[in-house]
Structures are given as structure tokens and as C-alpha cells.
């Protein structure tokens, strides 16, 4: 005897699926057109047809699990079968158009006057001051505080953000659009996701500029509250490209207390005078090592961060605060190597407390009015 269809149960399941989000796009799968069909029989078995964005979708198991859980939670459902398919070229085109809102060539959303995303470039004068560790932990801390966060690993030659955030999976490609992987609720993209382990990136300036442009325009970032860019050390091509591509971006300068590091950090901050970017503040990293008796061993000296802040204040004519002094902490290094930032694994540690405080301050800062329309019009007499 043929099995009849329970349309009411199928509709209830479809309604429940509105609560399932695509793990990469972070929008309901019903809204994205991924639910091909929902069929329920009189025995309570529900078959859900799901169309993936690409055949090799890396998160299909996660999507299957979430769909199954949402359907099973509906009264009357006895069993769930998830039938995975793949979007057609026309469906992918519709999805791309829906996400971008246009068929036009991709643009950098964060450079548009209407963008509300705070873009902060984390810079340093020299390597080895912990700039990438600061970036990864600030991103995770901001996300933990409820912010929608993205990170661009703009240190093309010395990329390390994927390891520190625990993701090496490349973005999912939907035609000419990339969906960034998500780690600790942070969307991440890095050249390290596209090259084999151990292979160096040997590019000149124009290639660096183009890579950064693609990371900003071709990646679907969605609605972000904060976008962090981990810049390479120094004042080279990438720093100039950031100023050109993201004229509304701000700079966070990372230094150590050491005089040699502080002097070079000032140069990195001084770029803001020429590029007309605002310096959001200075973060002094590796400020001291706490001893078992509670005393502090100032391994790299003291006062470098405050000197950088004071000198940049005089140079720019605007207040540049010292945002925090982050102590040397083995846990911070271990957590970064393990792909789980210390602000999440040990939020009570001194380094994590300082970084959480900086994140709260960054989240509370309003976006500037530079480049934004004010809605003014010429009065007619």
C-alpha cells in the first residue's frame, strides 16, 4: 500500500528549518534557498532535501547534523533523512546576487560611505613583538563579547593567523565569491589557506596589492561590526595598500617596552600622518614577566609603549592613548600554537584580562564620520 504524505508535518519541519543557519554564511538555510524539499509520510519519517553550495562543501556533516536536530525536535517526527544535493549554476548565481545585492563587479564593502564596520589595522614597526597574537586574541575576545568579527591575515609573507585561530581550511568557492571559514565565531581569510605547508610566497608589490584587494572584495564577509587586519611589520606595500583600499581604516600600533622596538613602532604609526588614518591607540606587549613571589621582571625594559603613545600624540596632533600593557605569559603562546586563543582558554590570566579590556574599548568606540554622507542638502530661498 503506498504511503501518503503528511503536508502539515512537512510544513512544521520547514518552519523549524528556518532556525538552521549555514555554518559559513551565517544565515538561515531557508532564506538562502538551500532547502529543496521537505516530505513527511504518515509514519512520521521526514525526508529533507538540501542543496549544498558546492559538491565538496567542507561543512556538509555539520549542516546534516543541524538539519536532523531541528527536524527531530518537531512533534510527530519519528525519523529524519537528509538528502544532500548540489545547487545548479543558476541557483549559485541567485545566491551570489542575493548576498551581494547586485550583479555588478564586486566592490570592497568596507570602503563604501554607508559601511558601519570598524576597520582596524594592527601594525608594528618590527617583527617579533606579538602583533599576530594580539590580533587573534582581540578577534576572539570581540566575538566572545557579541561582536561580529572578521580577520584578514594581510601578512602575506609571514602569515600565522590560521594556526593561531585553529583553521587551515580554505574558503568555499561559490563561482567568483569566497565564503570564509569561521573559527571561534570569527571569519578568517589568509594566503596560508591557499598554499601548501612550507611553501613560501614570493611576490612583488602589485601581487600583494591584488591579493589584499581580493581578500576584501571577493570574500563574502556579511555584516561585520569589526574587521581586523594583521599587517606585516614595517611600512611597506601592504600598509600603503590598506590606506588606499580602506581610507576609513584605523591603526592599532603594537610594540614592546624595548627602546629599539618602540622607535621602530613610532615609524609604523607615523605612516598615519601621510595616509590620513586615525591611530586608535598603542598596545605594549611583553611588558613584564611575573615572578613566583609576585614581583615583575621587566625583560625588555619599561616605558616603551607610553613613549610611543606620547610621541605619536605630538606627531599627529590628536590623542593617542596607551590602551594596555600585556604581560609575558606562557599560556598566551601555548594557546596560540594550539589554535585556541588564551582569551577563550584562560580568560582569567593576566594577558587575557588585558586583551579583553582592549577589546571592550575597541567595541565601544563609534565609527568615525569620515567619508559618510550626512544627509545635508542646500536650502532653497
C-alpha positions in Angstrom: 0.0 0.0 0.0 1.5 3.4 -1.0 2.5 5.8 1.8 0.5 9.0 2.0 2.1 12.4 2.6 1.6 14.4 5.8 1.6 18.0 4.5 1.1 19.6 7.9 4.1 17.8 9.4 6.2 18.8 6.4 5.3 22.4 6.8 6.1 22.3 10.5 9.5 20.9 9.8 10.1 23.5 7.1 9.3 26.2 9.7 11.7 24.6 12.1 14.5 24.7 9.5 14.3 28.4 9.5 16.3 28.2 12.7 19.2 26.4 11.0 22.0 28.6 9.7 24.5 27.8 7.1 27.8 27.4 9.0 29.7 29.7 6.6 27.2 32.3 5.5 25.6 32.5 8.9 22.1 33.0 7.5 19.0 30.6 7.7 19.2 27.9 5.1 15.6 28.6 4.2 16.4 32.2 3.3 19.4 31.1 1.2 17.3 28.7 -0.9 19.1 25.6 0.3 16.0 23.6 1.3 15.0 21.9 -1.9 12.1 19.9 -0.4 10.5 18.5 2.8 8.4 15.4 2.6 6.8 13.6 5.5 4.9 10.3 5.4 2.2 9.1 7.7 4.7 7.0 9.7 6.5 10.3 10.8 9.6 9.8 8.6 10.7 13.2 7.2 13.0 13.5 4.1 14.7 16.8 3.8 16.3 17.7 0.5 19.3 20.1 1.0 21.2 21.7 -1.9 24.8 22.5 -0.9 26.6 25.5 -2.4 29.4 23.3 -3.8 29.8 19.5 -4.2 32.8 19.4 -1.8 31.2 21.5 0.9 33.5 21.1 3.9 30.8 21.6 6.4 28.2 19.2 5.0 28.4 17.0 8.1 27.7 20.0 10.3 24.7 21.0 8.1 23.4 17.5 8.1 23.6 17.3 11.9 21.9 20.6 12.4 19.1 19.9 10.0 18.5 16.5 11.6 18.4 18.0 15.1 15.9 20.8 14.0 13.6 18.3 12.3 13.6 15.8 15.1 12.6 18.5 17.6 9.2 18.8 15.8 6.3 16.9 17.4 5.3 13.9 15.3 8.7 13.3 13.6 9.8 9.8 14.1 12.8 9.7 11.8 14.8 12.1 9.6 16.5 11.5 6.3 18.7 14.3 4.9 19.1 14.1 1.1 22.1 16.1 0.0 22.3 17.6 -3.4 24.2 20.5 -5.1 23.0 23.9 -6.3 22.7 24.4 -10.0 24.7 27.2 -11.7 21.5 29.2 -11.8 20.9 28.7 -8.0 24.5 29.7 -7.2 24.1 32.8 -9.4 20.9 33.7 -7.5 22.7 33.1 -4.2 25.6 35.3 -5.1 23.2 38.0 -6.3 21.3 37.7 -3.0 24.4 38.0 -0.8 26.0 40.8 -2.7 22.7 42.6 -3.6 23.8 43.2 -7.1 25.1 41.6 -10.4 27.8 44.3 -10.7 31.5 43.6 -10.2 32.4 43.0 -6.5 33.5 46.1 -4.6 35.1 46.4 -1.1 32.1 46.9 1.2 34.1 48.4 4.0 35.3 51.2 1.7 31.7 52.3 1.0 30.4 55.5 2.7 27.5 53.6 4.2 29.6 50.9 5.8 29.2 50.7 9.6 32.1 48.3 10.1 35.1 49.5 12.1 38.2 48.5 10.3 41.3 48.3 12.4 44.8 47.6 11.0 47.1 46.0 13.6 50.6 47.3 12.8 54.1 47.1 14.2 57.4 48.5 13.2 59.3 45.3 13.5 58.6 41.6 13.7 58.6 39.5 16.9 56.5 41.9 19.1 53.4 39.6 19.1 51.3 41.5 16.6 49.6 38.4 15.3 49.0 37.0 18.8 47.3 40.4 19.7 45.2 40.3 16.5 44.0 36.7 17.0 43.2 37.3 20.7 41.4 40.6 20.1 39.3 39.0 17.4 38.3 36.1 19.6 37.6 38.4 22.6 35.5 40.7 20.4 33.5 37.7 19.1 33.0 36.4 22.7 31.6 39.8 23.6 28.9 39.5 20.9 30.6 41.4 18.1 30.5 40.1 14.5 34.2 39.9 13.6 36.4 39.2 10.6 40.1 38.9 10.3 42.2 39.4 7.2 45.7 38.0 7.5 47.5 40.7 5.5 50.9 39.5 6.5 51.3 37.7 3.1 54.9 36.5 3.7 54.7 35.7 7.4 51.1 34.5 7.8 50.3 32.9 11.1 46.6 33.8 11.8 45.2 30.4 10.6 47.3 28.5 13.2 46.6 30.9 16.0 42.8 30.7 15.3 42.9 27.0 14.6 41.8 26.9 11.0 43.6 25.9 7.8 40.6 25.1 5.6 40.4 27.2 2.5 37.3 29.4 1.8 34.4 27.7 0.0 34.2 29.0 -3.6 30.7 29.9 -5.0 31.6 30.9 -8.6 33.7 34.0 -8.1 32.7 34.6 -4.5 34.6 33.1 -1.5 32.9 32.1 1.8 35.5 32.5 4.6 35.9 29.7 7.2 34.8 30.5 10.7 36.9 29.8 13.9 35.7 30.8 17.4 32.9 32.8 15.7 35.5 34.8 13.7 35.5 34.8 9.9 39.1 34.4 8.7 40.9 34.6 5.4 44.7 34.2 4.8 47.0 33.4 2.0 48.1 30.5 4.2 44.8 28.8 3.3 45.8 28.6 -0.4 49.4 27.5 -0.3 50.9 24.1 0.6 52.5 23.8 4.0 56.1 25.1 4.0 55.8 26.8 0.6 57.0 30.4 0.7 55.1 33.3 -1.0 57.4 35.1 -3.3 55.5 38.1 -4.7 56.3 41.7 -5.5 54.2 44.8 -4.6 51.5 44.6 -7.3 50.7 41.0 -6.4 50.5 41.9 -2.7 48.0 44.7 -3.5 45.9 42.4 -5.7 45.8 39.7 -3.0 44.6 42.2 -0.4 42.0 43.6 -2.8 40.6 40.1 -3.4 40.5 39.3 0.3 38.4 42.4 0.8 36.2 42.4 -2.3 35.8 38.7 -3.4 35.2 37.3 0.1 31.6 37.5 1.4 32.1 38.9 4.9 28.4 39.6 5.6 27.6 42.3 8.2 30.6 42.8 10.4 30.9 45.0 13.4 34.7 44.9 13.3 37.3 43.9 10.7 40.8 43.4 11.9 43.8 43.3 9.5 47.0 41.7 10.7 49.6 43.8 8.8 53.2 42.7 8.1 55.8 44.6 10.1 57.1 47.9 8.8 55.8 50.5 6.4 55.9 48.7 3.1 53.5 47.9 0.2 50.6 46.4 2.3 50.4 49.3 4.7 50.1 51.7 1.7 47.5 49.4 0.0 45.4 49.3 3.2 45.3 53.1 3.2 44.4 53.2 -0.4 41.7 50.4 -0.3 40.3 51.3 3.1 40.7 55.0 3.6 38.5 54.9 6.7 40.6 52.3 8.5 42.3 53.0 11.8 45.7 51.8 13.1 46.5 50.0 16.3 50.2 50.0 17.0 51.8 47.1 18.8 55.2 47.4 20.4 57.3 46.0 23.3 58.8 48.2 26.1 62.3 47.9 24.5 63.6 51.2 23.1 64.7 49.7 19.8 61.2 48.3 19.2 59.5 51.5 20.4 61.5 53.7 18.0 60.5 51.5 15.0 56.9 51.3 16.1 56.7 55.1 16.0 57.6 54.9 12.3 54.8 52.5 11.7 52.3 54.8 13.5 53.8 57.9 11.7 52.5 56.5 8.4 49.1 57.6 9.5 50.1 61.2 9.1 50.8 60.7 5.4 47.8 58.4 4.8 45.4 60.5 7.0 44.4 57.4 9.0 43.5 57.7 12.7 45.6 55.9 15.3 43.2 54.2 17.7 46.0 53.6 20.3 49.2 51.8 21.2 49.3 48.3 22.9 52.5 47.4 24.7 53.1 43.7 24.6 55.5 41.6 26.7 55.6 44.3 29.3 56.9 42.2 32.2 57.2 38.6 33.4 55.5 38.0 36.8 57.7 36.1 39.2 56.6 33.4 41.7 56.9 35.9 44.5 54.6 38.4 42.7 57.4 40.7 41.6 57.8 41.8 38.0 60.8 41.1 35.8 60.9 43.7 33.1 62.7 41.6 30.5 62.5 44.2 27.7 62.8 47.3 29.8 59.9 49.6 30.6 58.0 52.6 29.3 58.3 52.0 25.5 54.6 51.8 24.9 53.9 55.1 26.7 56.7 56.8 24.8 55.3 55.7 21.5 51.8 56.9 22.5 53.2 60.3 23.7 55.3 60.8 20.6 52.5 59.8 18.2 50.2 62.2 20.1 52.6 65.1 19.4 53.2 64.0 15.8 49.5 63.6 14.8 48.1 66.4 16.9 45.4 64.0 18.2 45.4 62.0 21.4 46.9 58.5 21.0 46.3 56.5 24.2 48.3 53.6 25.6 45.5 51.0 25.6 47.1 48.3 27.7 50.3 46.6 28.9 50.1 42.9 28.2 52.5 40.8 30.3 54.6 38.0 29.1 52.5 34.8 29.6 53.5 31.3 28.5 49.8 30.4 28.3 49.3 33.0 25.6 52.0 31.4 23.5 50.8 27.9 24.1 47.2 28.8 23.3 48.2 30.4 20.1 50.2 27.4 19.0 47.2 25.2 19.8 44.8 27.3 17.8 42.7 28.4 20.7 43.3 32.0 21.9 44.1 32.5 25.6 41.2 34.9 25.9 39.0 31.8 25.5 41.0 29.1 27.1 42.1 31.0 30.2 40.2 34.3 30.3 41.3 35.0 33.9 45.0 35.0 33.1 46.7 38.5 33.2 47.3 38.6 29.5 43.8 37.6 28.7 42.3 40.1 31.1 44.3 42.9 29.5 43.3 41.9 26.0 39.6 41.6 26.9 39.8 45.1 28.2 41.2 46.4 25.0 38.6 44.5 23.0 35.8 46.2 25.1 37.3 49.6 24.4 37.5 49.0 20.7 33.9 47.7 20.6 32.7 50.8 22.4 34.3 53.2 20.0 31.9 54.8 17.5 32.8 54.6 13.8 34.1 58.0 12.5 32.2 60.2 10.1 35.0 60.3 7.6 33.5 59.6 4.1 30.0 59.1 5.3 27.1 61.1 3.9 25.5 63.4 6.5 22.1 63.8 4.7 22.6 67.6 4.2 21.1 69.5 1.3 21.3 73.0 0.1 18.5 75.2 1.4 16.4 76.9 -1.2 15.5 80.6 -0.7 
